[in-house]
């Protein structure tokens, strides 16, 4: 487990600032998005594959400045792509641990306390639940899990989707 992720970013903001409008955050997510095939007449372009080691490197760098569920889930996807079931187990453990340690400070943050309107509290809870819902995205994390190779013997290649 990566212990650097459990360290606070700063004393004032243990999970750092919200990275939602950070250019590095936006670039990271655009590079991880699936590319569509394009066709112009007879020319058909094949989409470039996602460079998962690069995504992992950039996600880890961003997580040193801001602890964010959305970035953690992208890191989870990159670990599944590179390490299979072991990467899945590592990152689910890490995500669970960070959710306990930084329950209120982890981005997207939950609003609590005085001065917060019921509507803003509800909006914050919705943002958090939407971030966690990415774990169930059938074209994202779930597709990555289905692609995990269980057996790669010469006689039989078995993936989670085959079980």
N, C-alpha and C positions, 0 to 999 in steps of 0.2 A: 504494500500500500504506500502511496505517495504521501509522506507526512508533511510535506511543504504545503499541501492544500489545506491542512487543518490549522496552519499558523495564521493569525490575524494579519490583515493588510496594514492596519494602523490601529492605535488605541482608540481614536475617535470613531473610526469606521472600520470595524473588524472585517467586514466583507467588501470594503472599498466602495467606490461610487457605482451607480447603476451603469452598466456598459451599453445599454440599449442604443444610444446615439453615438457611441465611440466608432470612429472610422474603421479601426482594426476589427471590431466586433462585426460590423456590417460586411466587411470584406471576407472575414472568416465564413460567415453564413452564405455569402454568395458563392464562394469557392466550393462549399460543401453541397450546394443545391444540385440536384440532378439536371443534366443538360439534355435538351430535346434534340432529336435528329432533325436536320433541316434539309429540305429538298428544293433545288432551283433548276427546273427543267430536268436534264439528265443527271445533273450533279447531285449527289447525296452525301452530306457530311455526316460522319459518325461522331457522336459526342465524345469528348475527352473524358476519360475515367477520373474519378476523384482521387487526388493524391493524399491518401489517408495518413502517411507519415508526416507530411507537411501540415495537415489539419491538426494532428496530435500536437506537434511542436508549437503551432500558433495558439491552440486552445490552452495548452499549459502555460504559455507566456501570458496570455490574457488573464488566466486564473490567478496569477501572482499579483495582479492589480485589482481584480474584482472577482468575488466568488458568486457565480451565477449558475442557476440550475440549467438554463438553456445551453450554456457553454459546457457544463459537465455532461449533459446528454450527448452533445456533439463529440466530446472526448470519449464517452462510452461507445459511441458508434465506431470511432476510429480504432479503439482497442478491440472491439469485436472483429473488425475487418482484418486486423493484424495478428491477433492472438486467439481468436475464436472464443470458446467457452471460458477459458482462463481469463481473458480480457473482460468478458461479460461479468464474471464473478468479482473480479477486482474492482471494477467501476461501480457495480451495484452496491458493494460494501462501502466504497468511498462515498457514494451519493447518500446512502443511509446515514453514515457517520456524520457527514457534514450537515445533513438535515437535522440531526440531533444537536450537534454543537452550536450551529448558527441558525436555529429554527426561525427566529424573527429577523435576523440580519441578512440571511441568504437572499440574493436577488432572484426573481422579483420579490421584493419585501412585502411582508404582511404588515398592515397598519394596525397599531394597537394604541391604547392610551387616550388621554384626554385631547380634545381639540379635533379629533378626526371625525368626520361626518359618517353616518351609516352608509351613505353611498360610496364614499371613498374607501371605506373598509371593505365593502362588497367588491368594488373594482379591483382592489389589491388582491383579495382572495381569489377572484376570477383569473387574474394574471398569473398567480402562483399555480392554480389548478391547470390552466392552459399549458404552462411550462412543463408540468409533470405529465400531462396528457401525451406529450411527445414520446413518452416511453411506450405508448400503445399504438403509435402511428404504424399502420400496416405497410406503408411504403418506406418507412424509416427504420426505427429500431427493430420492429418485429420482422421486417424483411431481412435485416442483418442477422437476426437470431435464426431465422429459417435457413439461412445460407451457411450456418456453422457446420463444418465437416466433422462427423462423428467417427467415421472410418474411411481411410483412404488406401485400403489394401488393393493389390492388383486384381483381386477377384470381385471386390465390391466397394464402390464409393458411396458412402451413406451420409446424408445431410439431415439436419433436424426436420426439414420439410418432408422428408421421405418417411418419417416415423409416424 
